[in-house]
Amino acid sequence: MKKHTELLGILYIAFNAFHILVAIIVFVILTGIGFFAADLNFHTHPEFENFPAATVLTTIAIFILSIITLTSIPGIIGGI
């Protein structure tokens, strides 16, 4: 029974660490798309230079990262 409990703890830690890793990947992708869109938009359409693509997507990425991290931390603590 002890081995099963240890395995379940390891699985909880791995599963929630994977969630945090996916959140970091989503953060990097959304932030990169935002900066790429802002740079592309600035060079092709100078009249839209104040379009906050990078700011909006970075804010959304931070929100997603924080929500997933805050919901994964209790699982990691429970696995430990």
C-alpha positions in Angstrom: 0.0 0.0 0.0 2.9 2.3 0.8 4.3 2.0 -2.8 0.9 2.9 -4.3 0.8 6.0 -2.1 4.3 7.0 -3.1 3.5 6.4 -6.8 0.3 8.5 -6.5 2.3 11.4 -5.0 4.9 11.2 -7.8 2.1 11.2 -10.4 0.5 14.3 -8.7 3.8 16.1 -8.8 4.5 15.2 -12.4 1.0 16.0 -13.6 0.9 19.4 -12.0 4.5 20.2 -13.0 3.4 19.4 -16.6 0.6 21.8 -16.3 3.0 24.6 -15.2 5.3 23.7 -18.1 2.4 23.9 -20.6 1.4 27.3 -19.1 5.0 28.6 -19.6 4.9 27.4 -23.2 1.6 29.1 -23.8 3.0 32.3 -22.2 6.0 32.3 -24.5 3.9 31.6 -27.6 1.3 34.3 -26.8 4.0 36.9 -25.9 6.0 36.1 -29.0 2.9 36.4 -31.3 2.0 39.7 -29.6 5.5 41.2 -30.2 5.6 39.8 -33.7 2.2 41.2 -34.6 3.1 44.6 -33.1 6.3 44.7 -35.1 4.7 43.5 -38.3 1.8 45.9 -37.9 4.2 48.8 -37.3 6.2 48.2 -40.4 3.3 47.4 -42.8 0.7 49.9 -41.4 2.4 52.9 -39.6 -1.0 54.4 -38.9 -1.6 51.5 -36.4 1.6 52.1 -34.4 -0.3 52.5 -31.2 -2.1 49.1 -31.5 -1.4 47.3 -28.3 -1.1 43.7 -29.6 1.9 43.0 -27.5 0.3 44.4 -24.4 -3.0 42.7 -24.8 -1.5 39.3 -25.6 1.0 39.6 -22.8 -1.7 40.4 -20.3 -3.8 37.4 -21.4 -0.7 35.2 -21.2 0.1 36.4 -17.7 -3.5 35.8 -16.6 -3.4 32.2 -18.1 0.0 31.5 -16.5 -1.1 32.7 -13.1 -4.4 30.8 -13.1 -2.8 27.5 -14.1 0.1 28.0 -11.7 -2.2 28.9 -8.8 -4.3 25.8 -9.4 -1.3 23.5 -9.9 0.6 24.5 -6.7 -1.8 22.7 -4.3 -1.5 19.5 -6.4 2.3 19.7 -6.1 2.1 20.3 -2.4 -0.4 17.5 -2.0 2.0 15.2 -3.9 4.9 16.0 -1.7 
